[in-house]
Amino acid sequence: MNNKKIAKTFKTGGKGLGKVLGRLEEEVMCALWKRGESCGKEVLREIQKRRKIAYTTVLTVLERLARKGLVHKRKENGGYLFSPAHTKEEFYGTVSEEVLKGVIDLSSTYAAASFVDILADKDPGELDRLARLIEAKKQELRKD
């Protein structure tokens, strides 16, 4: 996955995957994560459960995602099969890491303080998990 390209396309106003992917790209990726390896028509049917879309549009998006390295494409029986290059969890982790690196490059002090404040507002229970992660990392660094 082109991590730097993903981080550069981060849209603060988007929701969920819409922060890093276009709307159609998000729908196609979600269909592939749900179904696994699929042909274009199978992806089309999955998306059509929610809305109307042209087959050629789905194929165009699949090709674009393949060029970005987010989808693998392989030829089989005269057609193509597409599969996600990364699990949803791997994708989220990579994007989160790259975006945070960009924010920390601005100011690690303000980034850390802002992160803690935002986490406290969104999910206070995660603060305990964060504290455990920080302590584990400190111990790991002491061993090196």
N, C-alpha and C positions, 0 to 999 in steps of 0.2 A: 504494500500500500504506500502511496506517495504521501507520507506523513506531513511534509511541509505544505504540499498543495491542499490537503484537507484542512490544516490549521489556517491557511490563508483565506479559505472560503467560509470560515466561521461567521455566522450571522446572529448577532445577539438578539435580534427580534424574533427569530424563528422559534419553533417549538420542537422538542425532541430531536429526532434525526434531521428535521427541517433546518436545524442550525448549521448543518454541514453538507446536506444534500438538497437538491431541488425536490419539489413535491413528487414528481413522477419517479425520480431516482429512489426516493424514500419508499414509495409504494412497491417498486420492483424489488428492492432489496428485502423488504419485509416479506414479500411473496416468496423469494428464494430462501430466506431464513426459515420460513414456515414449511415449505415444500422440500427443500434440498434441491439436488440437481433436477433441472426441468428444461423442457423445450419452450420456445417462445409462446406457443399456443397455451401451454399449461400456466405460464405466468399471466397471460392475457385472461384466462378464465378466472384465476384467483383475484385479479384486480377488478374484473367485471362483476364480482359479487358485491362490490361497493359502488361502482360507477361505470359509466360507459366510456370506452376508450378504443381507439383503432389498433389493430394488430401491428400495423407498420410503426406506430408510435412506440409500442412496447419494444419492438425489435430495435428501433433507433436508440432507445434508452439503454437496452441491454448492451448494445455495441459501445455506447459511450462509457458505460460502467466497466466494460472489459478493457477499453483503452486506458481508463484511470487505474486499472489494476485491482478494482474492487470485486470483479466477477471473472471467473475462469470460463473459457469457451472452448469446447471441443467438438470436433466433427464426428457424427455417428449416423449411419444409414442415410446419407445424403442430406442431413440436416445438422443443426447445432444444438448442443446441450449446454446450459449455463448453470453455474453453481457459484455460491458466494466464496470469495477468496479467503474470507475470515469469518469466524463466528460473530454473532452479534456482540457478544461480550468482548472479544478481541478488538472489534471495531470501536466500541465505546471506550475501551481502555486506551487504545492508541490515540484516538481523537482527544480524549480528556488530557492525556499526557502532553500532547503537542500544543494544545491550546494553553494549558497551564504554563508550559515552558515559555510561550510567547508573553504571557502576562507577567511572569516572574522576571523576564528580561527587562521589563519596565521598572519594577521595584519589588524586590523579594519581600521587603518589610510590609509594604502596603498590600501586596498580593496575599500574603499569609493572613494578615489581620482581616482583610476583606473576606477571604475564604471562610475563616472561623465565624465571622459575623453572619454571613449568608447561610452557612450550614446551621447555625443556631436558630435562624429564622425558619428555614425550610424543614429541617429534621434534627431537632435537638438531641435525639438519641444517638445520632451518628457522631456526636462530639466525644462520647466515651470510646467509640471504635477508633476515632482519629487519635485520641490520647494513647490508646494501646499500640496503634501503628507507629506513632512517634517514639514511644518507649522501646519498642522492638527494634526500630531502626537505630536508635542511639546505642543500644547494646551491641547490635551487629557492627556498627562503626568502631566501637571500643575494642572489639576483637581483632580488627584489621590493624 
